[in-house]
Structures are given as structure tokens and as C-alpha cells.
Amino acid sequence: MSKIDLGADALDVLVGDVARYGALGLETGALFLTPPGEPSVTVLALAGTADIDRHARLLVLSSAALNPLFAYAEQNNVQVRAQIHSHMHEAFLSNTDKTGNIRMPGFIASVIPNFATPSHDPATWGWWAFQDSDWVPIAPASVKARTTTVITFDADGVREH
């Protein structure tokens, strides 16, 4: 299963976060969490600051930053399904994106282009799923009306909004 759907509320929060860091000339990112085997994103996990390294053309989420998120997922019976991050201009997977991302079957990667002025339309973003040892293009996430839990994660832990 490589299709996901996203709450319109989460979309607004995510695009706002991308624009905020994009205005500073920096990439940022988030992860989508879903109930096991379900396509609906119920938790939007925004990257915080502790042990998260942002640059104009690079975002690094350290294991120290990811560990609290995976503990949260386990405690809340959700799974990390997708990693989304921004790029300055184009929506593509760099070699770093391809090799440094979570590489397990069905895991989704998305790139939001034009980080200073990101689009609210997920169809304008790049979407890929990891299948058969490679990243293959997939359909974009659909947007639904729903309430999504929003958290921030980093090496200091997980904080709900």
C-alpha cells in the first residue's frame, strides 16, 4: 500500500512550516504517521530543532531526533509511513534523499518544491515509494477533511501542538 490521504488541516500546517523555513533559505521536513495498514494520516510530525540539521540544500534528521518519534509511534499504535521534505526549487530525489531515507518496501518519500512559496496542492509535489530496492513514482496524497494530530519531534522529545 503506497497511497495515503492527508487532512486539509495538516496540509495547511505543513505548508506553513515549509514556507517559514523556506523564507530563511532552509529545507525542512516532516513525517506522516498512520494507523497500521491504513492510508489516513492521523499524525503530522514536524521536525523540531534539536539534532536536526537544516541547510539550503540538505536536511538531516539524526537518529537522536528520530528515536523519540518512533517511541511515540509505538506508544500510540501508529506507524511512520512517509517522510516529506522541502527543496529550494525542484521536486526530485537527490542521491542523498535516495540513500539516506528510510528504505523499506512501501515507505513513501515526498518533496515539496519552491520552499519559499510552497504549493498547497500535493499534486505539484514529487511522490515516490520504495519498491524492489528503488524509489518509484507514485500518485500524490489525496486531501480529506479531518482533524489531524500535530506534533513536533527532535532529540528533546515529542511535543503536541
Secondary structure, 3 states (H helix, E strand, C coil): CCCCEEEHHHHHHHHHHHHHHHCCCCCCEEEEEECCCCCECCEEEEECCCCEEECCCCEEECHHHHHHHHHHHHHCCCEEEEEEEECCCCCCCCHHHHHHCCCCCCCEEEEECCCCCCCCCHHHCEEEEEECCEEEECCCCEEECCCCEEEEEECCEEEEC
